[in-house]
Amino acid sequence: MQPVQIDNSLNVRGVVHSQPPNNVNPTGNPTIQQNRIPNFPPLQSLPPPPNPPEHPATEQERQMQIQYEQWLYSQQQVLTMHLKCYETEVHKLRKIKKV
């Protein structure tokens, strides 16, 4: 007797797939990917410089304050970028949920 080969491919909308696409179940209906992890840029957090004095008196203290403010600005930019990524992902998920 010869071994029997079983065809494990799925026929979805006239196209034969060995596995269903990520967003289509075997019945051909789109599905929401529950375990989908978005690919966000890495959070690039630099260690904070020492806190500057409240009332800088010398040039060195002013430079410390300028360095700290530059660090705060760069952190704000990184966090704003991540916030936009998360908002975009939430918007996409809400669109999928409406469908």
Backbone hydrogen bonds in HBPLUS format (Angstrom, degrees):
<---DONOR---> <-ACCEPTOR-->    atom                        ^
c    i                          cat <-CA-CA->   ^        H-A-AA   ^      H-
h    n   atom  resd res      DA  || num        DHA   H-A  angle D-A-AA Bond
n    s   type  num  typ     dist DA aas  dist angle  dist       angle   num
A0010-LEU N   A0017-HIS O   2.72 MM   7  5.30 157.4  1.77 162.1 165.8     1
A0017-HIS N   A0010-LEU O   2.86 MM   7  5.30 165.2  1.88 157.5 162.0     2
A0012-VAL N   A0015-VAL O   2.95 MM   3  5.37 153.9  2.02 161.6 153.4     3
A0015-VAL N   A0012-VAL O   3.05 MM   3  5.37 164.3  2.07 114.0 118.8     4
A0024-VAL N   A0021-PRO O   3.33 MM   3  5.42 172.1  2.34 110.8 113.0     5
A0031-THR N   A0023-ASN O   2.89 MM   8  5.17 147.3  2.00 121.1 128.4     6
A0025-ASN N   A0029-ASN O   3.08 MM   4  5.79 170.0  2.09 156.2 155.4     7
A0028-GLY N   A0025-ASN O   2.81 MM   3  5.50 165.9  1.83 128.8 133.7     8
A0062-ARG N   A0058-THR O   3.08 MM   4  6.41 150.2  2.17 143.7 152.1     9
A0063-GLN N   A0059-GLU O   2.93 MM   4  6.21 153.8  2.00 148.6 155.7    10
A0064-MET N   A0060-GLN O   2.96 MM   4  6.25 148.7  2.06 142.3 151.1    11
A0065-GLN N   A0061-GLU O   2.97 MM   4  6.24 151.1  2.06 142.1 149.7    12
A0066-ILE N   A0062-ARG O   2.89 MM   4  6.20 156.3  1.95 149.4 155.7    13
A0067-GLN N   A0063-GLN O   2.90 MM   4  6.08 161.6  1.93 149.4 154.3    14
A0068-TYR N   A0064-MET O   2.95 MM   4  6.13 155.5  2.02 145.3 152.0    15
A0069-GLU N   A0065-GLN O   2.95 MM   4  6.16 158.4  1.99 149.2 155.0    16
A0070-GLN N   A0066-ILE O   2.95 MM   4  6.18 151.5  2.03 147.9 155.6    17
A0071-TRP N   A0067-GLN O   3.04 MM   4  6.28 152.0  2.12 143.2 150.8    18
A0072-LEU N   A0068-TYR O   2.91 MM   4  6.24 158.3  1.95 149.7 155.6    19
A0073-TYR N   A0069-GLU O   2.97 MM   4  6.18 155.5  2.04 144.5 150.8    20
A0074-SER N   A0070-GLN O   2.96 MM   4  6.22 159.5  2.01 148.6 153.7    21
A0075-GLN N   A0071-TRP O   2.94 MM   4  6.18 157.4  1.99 151.8 158.2    22
A0076-GLN N   A0072-LEU O   2.92 MM   4  6.14 150.5  2.01 144.5 153.1    23
A0077-GLN N   A0073-TYR O   3.02 MM   4  6.32 153.1  2.09 148.0 154.4    24
A0078-VAL N   A0074-SER O   3.07 MM   4  6.35 161.0  2.11 149.1 153.4    25
A0079-LEU N   A0075-GLN O   2.95 MM   4  6.12 168.4  1.97 152.7 156.0    26
A0080-THR N   A0076-GLN O   2.88 MM   4  5.97 151.9  1.96 145.4 153.5    27
A0081-MET N   A0077-GLN O   2.99 MM   4  6.18 155.6  2.06 146.9 152.9    28
A0082-HIS N   A0078-VAL O   3.06 MM   4  6.38 158.4  2.11 148.8 154.4    29
A0083-LEU N   A0079-LEU O   2.87 MM   4  6.05 154.5  1.93 145.4 153.0    30
A0084-LYS N   A0080-THR O   2.99 MM   4  6.23 156.8  2.04 148.2 153.4    31
A0085-CYS N   A0081-MET O   3.06 MM   4  6.37 153.6  2.13 144.8 152.0    32
A0086-TYR N   A0082-HIS O   2.93 MM   4  6.21 164.2  1.95 154.9 158.5    33
A0087-GLU N   A0083-LEU O   2.87 MM   4  6.07 159.9  1.91 150.9 156.9    34
A0088-THR N   A0084-LYS O   2.91 MM   4  6.06 155.4  1.97 146.3 152.7    35
A0089-GLU N   A0085-CYS O   2.99 MM   4  6.25 158.0  2.04 148.3 154.2    36
A0090-VAL N   A0086-TYR O   2.89 MM   4  6.14 158.8  1.94 151.9 157.6    37
A0091-HIS N   A0087-GLU O   2.94 MM   4  6.11 156.3  2.00 144.8 151.5    38
A0092-LYS N   A0088-THR O   2.99 MM   4  6.28 155.8  2.05 148.0 154.1    39
A0093-LEU N   A0089-GLU O   2.96 MM   4  6.22 161.2  2.00 149.8 154.9    40
A0094-ARG N   A0090-VAL O   2.89 MM   4  6.12 152.7  1.96 149.7 157.1    41
A0095-LYS N   A0091-HIS O   3.04 MM   4  6.31 151.7  2.12 145.7 153.0    42
A0096-ILE N   A0092-LYS O   2.98 MM   4  6.30 159.7  2.03 151.1 156.6    43
A0097-LYS N   A0093-LEU O   2.90 MM   4  6.08 154.7  1.96 145.0 152.2    44
A0098-LYS N   A0094-ARG O   3.06 MM   4  6.28 145.3  2.19 141.9 149.9    45
A0099-VAL N   A0096-ILE O   3.19 MM   3  5.33 128.9  2.47  98.7 111.3    46
